[in-house]
Amino acid sequence: MCGIVGYVGTRPALDVVVEGLARLEYRGYDSAGVAVLADGESDERELVTAKRAGKLVNLRNALDETPPPAGTLGMGHTRWATHGAPNDRNAHPHLDCSGKVAVIHNGIIENFAALRAELEENGHKLVSDTDTEAVAHLLEDELRDGGTLADAMRRVCGRLEGAFTLVAVHTGDPDLVVGARRNSPLVVGVGDGENFLASDVAAFIAHTRDAIELGQDQVVELRASGVTVTDFEGRPAEVKEYHVDWDVSAAEKGGYDYFMLKEIAEQPRAVADTLLGRIAADGRLVLDEMRITDQELREVDKIIIVACGTSYHAGLIAKYALEHWAGLPCEVELASEFRYRDPILSRSTLVIAISQSGETMDALMAVRHAREQHAKLLGICNVNGSTLPRECDGVLYTHAGPEVAVASTKAFLTQLVAVYLIALYIAQVRGTKWGDEVFAMIQLLAQMPEKVEKVLETMEPVRELARSLANERSVLFLGRHVGFPVALEGALKLKELAYMHAEGFAAGELKHGPIALIEEGLPVIVVVPPRARAVLHDKIVSNIQEIRARGARTIVIAEEGDETVEPFADTLIRVPAVPTLFQPLVTTVPLQVFACELATAKGHDVDQPRNLAKSVTVE
């Protein structure tokens, strides 16, 4: 989950690296550090490091006070702590005993305790509590036996267990940055007389939009003159080059106080972009990256969705769409639990994995388990060139653009659009919906960006409400049908951003226990189904009456024109009337705004919530 940047070229490396870290700080902000090889004529250059606990600003201040020597080769790191407390000593980079090797790392080295014990027995002095430092000392031993830094890295990687991205520099190889990856993201940026390494293309997007995907168990040698990629055995590796279709402006705040505010506002455009190009000239729905044949889809007899966090909530909504339109049984699993319960999979099972980053380790491990059982694999992902699309039989890319704020917003709405498209596509292939029915639903989907925009234009009362509730200790969320996952998502956003107790419940379960939580003045947010679902609608109105009778403060989200809820709502939030399955696209937005505003009122940094990171690349 940490942010990694490496650079070699002609520019001042420190400037490039710190700029890249600023764009990657959403990946971890427990500490930050840099290493630079000083310019000079000798074959062995001075290696200078600086690192500080806390956010990147602390490191910037330290560098301003004591600027390192100029150099055109360097690397940097922002940390989300796993092994060792987030302090200066455990911040990256880590050095070997000689101070000639520096290493930064993302992931977890599972056998580090055994490696550390071996190193200490052989006389190495390790000064941190991290698993990373062991790698620096292992490289020291390998370099003592001769060969290049890349040779040493390949040999060391053969000894490591777990998921890791490693980047290293060595004073004896003053024109070389070496990276390695296993189950953890690393991408190359290709420039003119300069090259970059990073956890995410956002780190170098200001300098180049040309990138190279690194595959599993590969080592990359980065020089100003070019890039060489091998496997861990030293054999040349095939790589895939691609062009990033967004620019640096998309990764900046654009006048907003927070990235989250910008990303909430970008949702109409993101939804529209995800829908672009999906209809062929004959009116049929097409998914260019499917790579699963129509016949294979007709043979599917069960769908399992695996995802984590917000993506899991998108999966819960997908279940309703897939079962309703495609007529297939669908299960939704937390990716972190999936492979540990012996799930029943076969060649006729379709596993859909949802991950904004495409690097979520729990989702990747679930996909790999499903592949071992010969299931078909389909990914939903926002990041071109990430690991998940490469490991699936097909992929549907969302086109949300970069999402920097840790709490997901536009990625969630575009994931919903993606699962609707997949459900309609399978219905088209299997014949459970006529072509004109699928086309009609796509036409309705095409109206959703305008509906989301309309919601955003009416959010000032929601912001006022959030500010008035800043001192509350708890908020509950209720929903039915697709409103239940929306309630879960609303509660998650409040937990992530406001650090307060929040729970989402299926409203029908209220009488089976949760009603005991209702007390005088407790804010309860209720997502009301459309009036077209008359039975569900009437039942949730009864739920509202039940909690209001017990003193709750009822905050009701209902479609325009629904007058039956008005007598029972202390606060009424209106959203446009849309088809039931599409309602999450409009009812989620007020909950995003509510959580963002309430957290801001509490004085929290909504882009970088405590203890969290954007992409969870460890299990």
CORTATA-V622561 format. One record per run of one state. SS is the DSSP state (alpha for helix, beta for strand, coil for the rest). FROM is the first residue (numbers start at 1). LEN is the number of residues. If there is no record, write none. Layout:
# CORTATA-V622561
ss->{SS | SS}
from->{FROM | FROM}
len->{LEN | LEN}
This chain:
# CORTATA-V622561
ss->{coil | beta | coil | alpha | coil | beta | coil | beta | coil | alpha | coil | beta | coil | beta | coil | beta | coil | alpha | coil | alpha | coil | alpha | coil | beta | coil | beta | coil | beta | coil | beta | coil | alpha | coil | beta | coil | beta | coil | beta | coil | beta | coil | beta | coil | alpha | coil | alpha | coil | alpha | coil | beta | coil | beta | coil | alpha | coil | beta | coil | alpha | coil | beta | alpha | coil | beta | coil | alpha | coil | beta | coil | alpha | coil | beta | coil | alpha | coil | alpha | coil | alpha | coil | alpha | coil | beta | coil | alpha | coil | beta | alpha | coil | alpha | coil | beta | coil | alpha | coil | beta | coil | alpha | coil | beta | coil | alpha | coil | alpha | coil}
from->{1 | 3 | 9 | 13 | 28 | 31 | 38 | 47 | 54 | 56 | 66 | 73 | 80 | 94 | 96 | 101 | 110 | 112 | 122 | 132 | 145 | 149 | 158 | 162 | 171 | 177 | 183 | 187 | 191 | 195 | 199 | 201 | 204 | 210 | 214 | 218 | 224 | 226 | 232 | 236 | 237 | 240 | 244 | 248 | 252 | 259 | 266 | 267 | 276 | 279 | 280 | 285 | 286 | 294 | 299 | 302 | 308 | 309 | 327 | 330 | 335 | 339 | 349 | 356 | 361 | 373 | 376 | 382 | 387 | 392 | 394 | 398 | 410 | 431 | 435 | 446 | 448 | 457 | 460 | 469 | 474 | 480 | 482 | 499 | 501 | 507 | 513 | 514 | 518 | 523 | 528 | 534 | 550 | 553 | 560 | 566 | 569 | 571 | 576 | 580 | 583 | 584 | 602}
len->{2 | 6 | 4 | 15 | 3 | 7 | 9 | 7 | 2 | 10 | 7 | 7 | 14 | 2 | 5 | 9 | 2 | 10 | 10 | 13 | 4 | 9 | 4 | 9 | 6 | 6 | 4 | 4 | 4 | 4 | 2 | 3 | 6 | 4 | 4 | 6 | 2 | 6 | 4 | 1 | 3 | 4 | 4 | 4 | 7 | 7 | 1 | 9 | 3 | 1 | 5 | 1 | 8 | 5 | 3 | 6 | 1 | 18 | 3 | 5 | 4 | 10 | 7 | 5 | 12 | 3 | 6 | 5 | 5 | 2 | 4 | 12 | 21 | 4 | 11 | 2 | 9 | 3 | 9 | 5 | 6 | 2 | 17 | 2 | 6 | 6 | 1 | 4 | 5 | 5 | 6 | 16 | 3 | 7 | 6 | 3 | 2 | 5 | 4 | 3 | 1 | 18 | 18}
